[in-house]
Amino acid sequence: MSTDQRDGGRPGDGLGPTVPRLLVGIQLHRFREAARITPEQAAYEIRASRSKISRMENGLVRFKERDVTDLLTLYGITDEPTRSTLVTLTRQANTPGWWSKYGDIMADWFEAYLGLETAASVIRTFELQFVHGLFQTEDYARAVTMLGHTSAPADEIERRVSLRLKRQDLLNGPDPPQVWSVIDEGALRRPVGGAAVMRAQLDHLVEMAGLRHVTIQVMPFSRGGHAAAGGSFTVLRFSEPEVPDVVYIEQLTSALYLDKHEDVDHYLEVMNHLSTEALTPASSARFVAEMIRDT
């Protein structure tokens, strides 16, 4: 288990349940392979299926402490500090995140993203159609929400908007992530919610760009085609060195999560190209300011 403790605490402290869950899964996978135990053998030990072992090792399910300790025993892990650390992480991994109270309106695949976003130390994103959720005003967020939920009752819409705005708390926390967003000009030209809502959104975007931990760049039409014309994506990085970078690609009714090195490296290369081709942060701020004057 990594003992890299950048804030002086135990691994996983203060990160919500997602990173501890990923760390437990990574360690269980490593210990099982080192012990030359098959997933089937591990599953039999805890009276579970092979698929559950896979979900545990990928950090996709909550853990029972007894399952973790039984697996550690099966894998020959008798060192008490190691066992104690895994049990502590297991307890942290089972703590509900702030987003749990929105479970009635939230898809499982998006719940997983919120956990990753909350735990990330660096968030790099390209947006093709809308302003990123971390930068949306309330009125803009409501307009976007209504586009995707045309038949939802008003109270559900408001809860969904509340969820979008709650996400933004991480930008105002004591240790916010570094957020680097490249936004296609089309997302800024599209009058979501009407001209007044869009003007206020652009004003807010300029304000957000002034934060020390936020970098915003605009990809103007004048640049022509670009490497990410296929759609929006987000790359998340974590302070825990054992947790791999994750690429998140949202679809209409699901999402893709990519963490293989070759996939992540490809998207990071695209992100680097976008950052080079887009307007600089200073030029982007002037570009948005000109848009505001023209509206």
Long-range contacts (C-beta under 8 A, 24 or more apart in sequence): 1-27, 1-82, 1-85, 1-86, 2-240, 2-241, 2-242, 4-240, 4-241, 6-239, 7-175, 10-85, 10-88, 11-85, 11-89, 11-240, 12-88, 12-89, 12-92, 12-93, 12-240, 13-92, 15-92, 15-118, 15-119, 15-240, 16-95, 16-97, 16-98, 16-115, 16-118, 16-119, 17-92, 17-93, 17-94, 17-95, 17-96, 17-97, 17-115, 18-59, 18-97, 18-112, 18-115, 18-116, 18-118, 18-119, 19-119, 19-238, 19-240, 19-243, 20-89, 20-90, 20-92, 20-93, 21-59, 21-62, 21-63, 21-93, 21-115, 22-59, 22-243, 23-59, 23-89, 23-240, 23-242, 23-243, 24-56, 24-59, 24-63, 24-68, 24-86, 24-89, 24-90, 24-93, 25-56, 25-57, 25-58, 25-59, 25-60, 26-57, 26-59, 26-242, 26-243, 27-86, 28-56, 28-57, 28-68, 28-71, 28-75, 29-57, 31-71, 31-72, 31-75, 31-77, 32-57, 32-71, 32-75, 34-75, 35-74, 35-75, 35-76, 37-74, 37-75, 41-74, 42-71, 42-74, 45-70, 45-71, 45-74, 46-70, 46-71, 59-93, 60-112, 62-93, 62-94, 63-90, 63-93, 63-94, 65-90, 65-91, 98-166, 99-163, 99-166, 102-159, 102-162, 102-163, 105-156, 105-159, 105-160, 105-163, 106-163, 107-253, 107-254, 109-254, 109-255, 110-250, 110-255, 112-255, 112-257, 113-248, 113-250, 113-255, 113-257, 114-167, 116-236, 116-246, 116-248, 117-167, 117-170, 117-236, 118-170, 119-238, 120-177, 120-236, 120-237, 120-238, 121-177, 121-178, 121-237, 121-238, 121-239, 122-177, 122-178, 122-179, 122-180, 122-236, 122-237, 123-177, 123-178, 123-179, 123-180, 123-234, 123-235, 123-236, 123-237, 124-179, 124-180, 124-181, 124-234, 124-235, 124-237, 124-268, 124-271, 125-179, 125-180, 125-181, 125-182, 125-232, 125-233, 125-234, 125-235, 126-181, 126-182, 126-183, 126-184, 126-228, 126-232, 126-233, 126-234, 126-270, 126-271, 126-274, 127-181, 127-182, 127-183, 127-184, 127-187, 127-232, 128-184, 128-186, 128-187, 128-228, 128-229, 128-231, 128-232, 129-184, 129-186, 129-187, 129-190, 129-232, 130-187, 130-190, 130-192, 131-183, 131-187, 131-188, 131-201, 131-205, 132-181, 132-183, 133-164, 133-167, 133-168, 134-167, 134-168, 134-170, 134-171, 134-179, 134-181, 134-208, 135-168, 135-181, 135-204, 135-205, 135-208, 135-216, 136-164, 136-165, 136-168, 136-201, 136-204, 137-197, 137-200, 137-201, 137-204, 138-165, 139-193, 139-197, 139-200, 139-201, 140-192, 140-193, 140-197, 140-198, 140-200, 140-201, 141-165, 142-193, 143-192, 143-193, 143-194, 143-197, 144-192, 144-193, 147-192, 171-208, 171-211, 171-213, 171-214, 176-213, 177-213, 178-213, 178-215, 179-213, 179-214, 179-215, 180-214, 180-215, 180-217, 180-275, 181-214, 181-215, 181-216, 181-217, 182-217, 182-218, 182-219, 182-228, 182-271, 182-274, 182-275, 182-278, 183-216, 183-217, 183-218, 183-219, 184-218, 184-219, 185-218, 185-219, 185-220, 185-221, 186-221, 188-218, 188-288, 188-291, 189-291, 195-295, 198-295, 199-292, 199-295, 202-288, 202-291, 202-292, 202-295, 203-292, 205-288, 206-285, 206-288, 206-289, 206-292, 209-281, 209-284, 209-285, 209-288, 215-281, 216-281, 216-284, 216-285, 217-274, 217-275, 217-278, 217-279, 217-280, 217-281, 217-284, 218-278, 218-279, 218-283, 218-284, 218-287, 218-288, 219-274, 219-277, 219-278, 219-279, 220-278, 220-279, 220-287, 223-277, 223-278, 226-273, 226-274, 226-277, 227-270, 227-273, 227-274, 227-277, 228-270, 228-271, 228-274, 233-267, 235-264, 235-267, 235-268, 235-271
